[in-house]
Amino acid sequence: MTQVPNIRLNNGVEIPQFGSGVFQVPPADTKRAVLEAFEAGYRHIDTAQMYRNEEGVGQAVAESSLSRDEIFVTTKLNNGGHGYESAIAALDESLRTLQLDHVDLYLVHWPLPHLDRYVDTWKGFEKLLADGKARSIGVSNFQVAHLDRLAKETGTVPAVNQIELHPLFTQLELREYHAEHGIATEAWAPIAQGTVLGDPTLAALAEKYGRTPAQVVLRWHVQIGNIVFPKSVNPARMRENINVFDFELSAEDVAAVEALNNDQRNGPDPDTFGR
């Protein structure tokens, strides 16, 4: 079975670098998909209150033969839950749904800067961390300005920032900020929802390494230090995706993937999303 390396977060918690995301997985299919992921070697499951499938994740954790400390569970605050008390209450509800007494990582899903509440929200997250309901806390879709404000107005640096990141949108400025401040980078939409896979450069690299274009992209993520969790409910695809730890791209080929960047954001702009 594939052995996935861990990354040590800034509070000492170890997170598997490769996980399985359940975005858009129907609630009725989630338990089966997560159990299939466990079978394929995944130990890191990324869900969110917004996905409405936390219950299936919890059922899979409960029914799995794996012990709780072998599984890393992430969930994210719904956009309606911003604010100190609301963020705390929202995780309490998630824990009931997940049938867990803690999550390994709790993220602010979107900063929603027009609400001007993410600092108060983050202070609620700090309380949840102190109380042991989350082993680590982080953010998602935060820009440099949002991270700077958290640094100035609170006492806890986010453990991770989960952002849209793929070869067409490499987010170099944010990645450099993360590296400077000890924030791990998590990549969502790591293969640009499939739009990058027909690229001739990736096709040539796939042929060179005897891999698929998706495996080349996922290997690129791993080599530049990203935490990544492609989404699939297909067991064969799950196994293919995680099978990227037995080859290595050359430095030249890593640079060739990086050079595909054209700042193409496929998802919402965090500065305006939710208005």
C-alpha positions as CSV (number, residue, x, y, z in Angstrom):
1,M,0.0,0.0,0.0
2,T,1.2,3.5,-0.8
3,Q,2.9,5.2,2.1
4,V,2.0,8.9,2.1
5,P,4.5,11.3,3.8
6,N,3.4,13.6,6.6
7,I,4.0,17.4,6.8
8,R,4.5,18.9,10.2
9,L,2.3,21.9,10.7
10,N,3.4,25.0,12.7
11,N,1.9,23.7,15.9
12,G,3.6,20.2,15.6
13,V,0.6,18.3,14.3
14,E,1.4,15.9,11.5
15,I,-0.9,16.0,8.4
16,P,-0.8,13.4,5.5
17,Q,0.4,15.3,2.4
18,F,-2.1,13.5,0.2
19,G,-5.8,13.1,1.0
20,S,-9.2,12.5,-0.5
21,G,-11.6,15.4,-0.9
22,V,-15.4,14.9,-0.9
23,F,-16.5,18.2,-2.5
24,Q,-19.6,17.5,-4.5
25,V,-19.8,13.9,-3.4
26,P,-23.5,13.2,-2.8
27,P,-24.3,12.5,0.9
28,A,-25.7,9.1,0.0
29,D,-22.4,8.1,-1.6
30,T,-20.0,9.7,0.8
31,K,-19.6,6.8,3.3
32,R,-18.8,4.3,0.5
33,A,-16.4,6.8,-1.2
34,V,-14.5,7.4,2.1
35,L,-14.3,3.7,2.9
36,E,-12.9,3.1,-0.7
37,A,-10.4,5.9,0.0
38,F,-9.3,4.2,3.2
39,E,-8.9,0.9,1.3
40,A,-6.7,2.7,-1.3
41,G,-4.4,4.0,1.3
42,Y,-5.8,7.5,2.0
43,R,-5.8,8.6,5.7
44,H,-6.7,12.3,5.2
45,I,-10.3,13.2,4.5
46,D,-11.3,16.8,3.6
47,T,-15.0,17.8,4.0
48,A,-16.9,20.9,4.9
49,Q,-20.1,22.0,6.5
50,M,-21.1,23.5,3.1
51,Y,-20.7,20.1,1.4
52,R,-23.5,18.6,3.5
53,N,-21.8,15.2,3.6
54,E,-20.1,15.2,7.0
55,E,-22.4,12.5,8.2
56,G,-21.2,10.1,5.6
57,V,-17.6,10.9,6.5
58,G,-18.3,10.2,10.2
59,Q,-20.0,6.9,9.4
60,A,-17.0,5.8,7.4
61,V,-14.6,6.7,10.2
62,A,-16.9,4.8,12.7
63,E,-17.1,1.7,10.4
64,S,-13.5,1.6,9.3
65,S,-11.1,-0.9,10.9
66,L,-8.7,2.0,11.2
67,S,-8.2,3.6,14.6
68,R,-9.2,7.3,15.0
69,D,-5.6,8.4,15.4
70,E,-4.7,6.9,12.0
71,I,-7.3,9.2,10.3
72,F,-6.9,13.0,9.7
73,V,-10.3,14.7,9.4
74,T,-10.7,18.3,8.1
75,T,-13.9,20.3,8.0
76,K,-14.6,23.9,7.2
77,L,-16.9,26.6,8.6
78,N,-19.9,27.4,6.5
79,N,-20.2,31.0,5.3
80,G,-23.2,31.6,7.5
81,G,-21.2,30.7,10.6
82,H,-18.9,33.7,10.8
83,G,-18.4,35.4,14.2
84,Y,-16.9,34.3,17.5
85,E,-19.9,32.4,19.0
86,S,-21.2,31.2,15.7
87,A,-17.9,29.6,14.6
88,I,-17.7,27.7,17.9
89,A,-21.3,26.5,17.7
90,A,-20.8,25.4,14.1
91,L,-18.0,23.1,15.0
92,D,-20.0,21.7,17.9
93,E,-22.7,20.8,15.3
94,S,-20.1,19.3,12.9
95,L,-18.7,17.2,15.7
96,R,-22.2,15.8,16.4
97,T,-22.7,15.1,12.7
98,L,-19.3,13.5,12.3
99,Q,-19.7,11.5,15.6
100,L,-16.3,12.7,16.7
101,D,-15.0,14.5,19.8
102,H,-12.5,16.6,17.7
103,V,-11.4,17.3,14.2
104,D,-7.8,17.3,13.2
105,L,-8.1,20.6,11.2
106,Y,-10.9,23.2,11.2
107,L,-10.8,25.8,8.4
108,V,-12.5,29.2,7.8
109,H,-13.9,28.3,4.4
110,W,-14.0,31.8,2.9
111,P,-12.8,35.2,4.4
112,L,-15.9,37.1,3.2
113,P,-14.1,40.4,3.7
114,H,-17.3,42.4,3.0
115,L,-18.7,41.1,6.3
116,D,-15.6,42.2,8.2
117,R,-16.0,39.3,10.6
118,Y,-13.2,36.9,9.9
119,V,-11.0,38.2,12.7
120,D,-13.7,37.6,15.3
121,T,-14.3,34.2,13.6
122,W,-10.6,33.4,14.0
123,K,-10.7,34.3,17.7
124,G,-13.4,31.7,18.0
125,F,-11.2,29.2,16.3
126,E,-8.4,30.0,18.8
127,K,-10.8,29.0,21.6
128,L,-11.7,25.8,19.8
129,L,-8.0,25.0,19.5
130,A,-7.4,25.7,23.2
131,D,-10.4,23.5,24.1
132,G,-9.1,20.6,22.1
133,K,-12.1,20.4,19.7
134,A,-9.7,21.0,16.8
135,R,-6.1,19.8,16.9
136,S,-5.1,22.5,14.4
137,I,-6.8,25.5,12.8
138,G,-6.4,27.2,9.5
139,V,-8.0,29.1,6.7
140,S,-9.1,28.6,3.1
141,N,-9.1,31.1,0.2
142,F,-7.4,33.8,2.3
143,Q,-5.3,36.4,0.4
144,V,-2.1,38.0,1.7
145,A,-4.0,41.0,3.0
146,H,-6.4,38.7,5.0
147,L,-3.5,36.8,6.5
148,D,-1.6,40.0,7.4
149,R,-4.6,41.2,9.3
150,L,-4.9,38.0,11.3
151,A,-1.2,38.3,12.1
152,K,-1.7,41.8,13.4
153,E,-4.9,41.3,15.3
154,T,-4.7,37.8,16.7
155,G,-2.1,35.5,18.4
156,T,-2.3,32.4,16.2
157,V,-0.8,31.9,12.8
158,P,-3.0,29.6,10.6
159,A,-1.6,26.1,10.3
160,V,-2.7,26.0,6.6
161,N,-4.3,28.0,3.9
162,Q,-6.3,25.9,1.4
163,I,-6.4,27.7,-1.9
164,E,-7.1,27.1,-5.6
165,L,-3.8,26.0,-7.0
166,H,-2.9,24.2,-10.1
167,P,-0.5,24.5,-13.1
168,L,-2.6,27.2,-14.7
169,F,-2.8,29.2,-11.4
170,T,0.4,28.5,-9.4
171,Q,-0.2,31.2,-6.7
172,L,3.5,32.0,-6.3
173,E,3.0,35.1,-4.2
174,L,0.8,33.3,-1.7
175,R,3.1,30.3,-1.6
176,E,6.1,32.5,-0.8
177,Y,4.1,34.3,1.9
178,H,3.1,30.9,3.4
179,A,6.8,29.7,3.4
180,E,7.9,32.9,5.1
181,H,5.3,32.7,7.8
182,G,5.2,28.9,8.5
183,I,1.8,28.3,6.9
184,A,1.3,25.0,5.0
185,T,-0.2,25.3,1.5
186,E,-3.1,23.1,0.6
187,A,-4.3,22.9,-3.0
188,W,-7.9,22.6,-4.0
189,A,-8.8,21.9,-7.7
190,P,-5.2,20.5,-8.0
191,I,-5.7,19.4,-11.6
192,A,-7.8,22.5,-12.5
193,Q,-11.0,20.3,-12.5
194,G,-9.5,18.4,-15.4
195,T,-9.0,21.4,-17.7
196,V,-5.2,21.2,-17.7
197,L,-5.0,17.5,-18.6
198,G,-5.0,18.0,-22.3
199,D,-1.9,20.3,-22.2
200,P,0.8,19.2,-24.6
201,T,3.6,19.7,-22.1
202,L,1.8,17.5,-19.6
203,A,1.1,14.9,-22.3
204,A,4.9,14.8,-23.1
205,L,5.8,14.5,-19.5
206,A,3.3,11.7,-19.0
207,E,4.8,9.8,-21.8
208,K,8.3,10.4,-20.5
209,Y,7.5,9.0,-17.1
210,G,5.0,6.4,-18.1
211,R,2.3,8.1,-16.1
212,T,-1.0,9.9,-16.7
213,P,-1.1,13.7,-17.1
214,A,-3.0,13.8,-13.8
215,Q,-0.3,11.8,-12.0
216,V,2.3,14.2,-13.4
217,V,0.4,17.2,-12.0
218,L,-0.2,15.6,-8.6
219,R,3.5,14.6,-8.4
220,W,4.4,18.3,-9.2
221,H,2.2,19.4,-6.3
222,V,3.9,16.9,-4.0
223,Q,7.4,18.0,-5.0
224,I,6.8,21.7,-4.5
225,G,5.5,20.9,-1.0
226,N,1.7,21.2,-1.4
227,I,-0.8,19.2,0.6
228,V,-3.2,17.9,-2.0
229,F,-6.5,16.0,-2.1
230,P,-8.0,15.2,-5.5
231,K,-11.6,14.2,-5.5
232,S,-12.9,10.9,-7.0
233,V,-15.5,8.4,-6.2
234,N,-14.0,5.9,-8.6
235,P,-11.9,3.3,-6.8
236,A,-9.6,2.8,-9.7
237,R,-9.0,6.5,-10.1
238,M,-8.5,6.9,-6.3
239,R,-5.7,4.3,-6.6
240,E,-4.2,6.0,-9.7
241,N,-4.2,9.4,-8.0
242,I,-2.4,8.3,-4.9
243,N,0.2,6.3,-6.9
244,V,2.6,9.2,-7.3
245,F,5.2,8.4,-4.6
246,D,7.4,6.0,-6.6
247,F,8.7,8.4,-9.3
248,E,10.2,11.9,-9.3
249,L,10.1,14.8,-11.8
250,S,13.4,16.3,-12.7
251,A,14.0,19.9,-11.6
252,E,13.6,20.9,-15.2
253,D,10.3,19.2,-15.5
254,V,9.0,20.8,-12.3
255,A,9.9,24.1,-13.8
256,A,8.1,23.2,-17.1
257,V,4.9,22.5,-15.2
258,E,5.3,25.8,-13.2
259,A,5.7,27.6,-16.5
260,L,2.2,26.7,-17.6
261,N,0.9,29.3,-15.2
262,N,-1.3,32.0,-16.8
263,D,-3.1,33.2,-13.6
264,Q,-6.3,31.4,-14.7
265,R,-8.5,31.3,-11.6
266,N,-11.4,28.8,-12.2
267,G,-13.2,29.3,-8.9
268,P,-14.5,32.5,-7.2
269,D,-12.3,35.5,-6.3
270,P,-11.9,35.5,-2.5
271,D,-11.9,39.3,-2.4
272,T,-15.4,39.5,-3.9
273,F,-17.0,36.1,-3.2
274,G,-20.2,36.1,-1.2
275,R,-21.1,39.8,-1.8
